[in-house]
Amino acid sequence: MVCETKIVADEHESIPGTKKEAMIVSSSQLWSSSQPHTSNVLEENAKRDAVFIREFQLSDQDEVRRIFYEGIMERIPNTAFRGLKQQSKIQIMYGFLTIMCFFVTKSMALTCCVPFLLMAARYYFSRKVILSYLDCALHTDMSDIEQYYMKPTGSCFWVAVLDGNIVGIVAARGNEEDNTVELRRMSVDSRYRGMGIAKALGRKVLEFAMLNNYSAIVLGTTAVKLAAHKLYESLGFQHAGVSEEFTLPGMNHSILERMFFQLRYHRYRLQLREE
C-alpha cells in the first residue's frame, strides 16, 4: 500500500504563487460572475504550492539516482574548498609550504603559484575519493532501492513530488539491535531548494519512526555546509559527536591524501523515547 502525505512548503516567500497570493486572487474575484474560473485558479495555485511525500516506486529509479548523483557531486568543491575553512592546522601547513617555496626558489612568480597548486591538489583528491564513494553507493543500495529499503521491515524510501516532478529523496533504515532508525540519502534537487522540502522529508522520517515505535533516529553526515547542520537541528536532532578518522570507500590514508583531503563525520541523534 502506498502511503502519501501532502504538505505545503514552509518558506512561502520563496515560492512563486504561494497560498497567500492565492488568497489575494480569490478575494479579488469573489464577486466576479466567473465563479468556475475562480475555482480553477485556486486549484491550480494549490497544486503548484503542494509538495507530496510518497513512497518510492520502481518508475522513480532514474530520477532518484539523478538527484542523489547531483547532490553527491556538489560535495567535491565543497569538501575541497569550503572544508578548508574548518581546517586551521592545514591552513597553517599550506602557508608554511608557500613561504618555504619562496625561501628555496627566491621566485615570487613560483611562490604565487603554490596556493593554486595546493587548491588543485585538494580538488583532485576530493574528486577521486568522492567519485569512488558515489560509485560504491550506486552499486549497492542505490542500485536496488526496492530490495534495500522497501522490502525489509522497518525501512522505507520516499520521494518528494512537486508539479509532477521528483524534487527530493530520503530513506529510513531500521536497526533492530538498538531499536533506532537511520535517516539516509536525503537530497533535494538544487532547483527546488529553499522551499522547505528537506524539512518535510525529515519530518516524514520522524513520523515513520514514531509509528514504528523506534526509540531514536540517528544520522551521520560529512556535509560541509552549515545549512545542512542547521536543518538537522531544526528537526530536533542533537549533535552526538564528530570523527576525523572516518573512512569512505576509495580512501587509502596516504600522506598526500591526508594533506589534501580532510573529512569530518558528524553524528546526530533524535531521541524519541527512553528504552
Salt bridges, closest charged atoms under 4 A:
ASP10 OD1 - ARG203 NH1 3.60
ASP60 OD2 - ARG54 NH1 2.74
GLU63 OE1 - ARG66 NH2 3.01
GLU70 OE1 - ARG66 NH1 3.11
GLU74 OE1 - ARG193 NH1 3.03
ASP135 OD1 - HIS139 ND1 3.31
ASP141 OD2 - ARG184 NH2 3.55
ASP141 OD1 - ARG185 NH2 2.83
GLU182 OE1 - ARG184 NH1 3.57
ASP189 OD2 - ARG66 NH2 2.94
ASP189 OD2 - ARG191 NH2 2.81
GLU207 OE2 - LYS204 NZ 3.32
GLU244 OE2 - ARG264 NE 2.94
GLU275 OE2 - ARG273 NH1 2.98
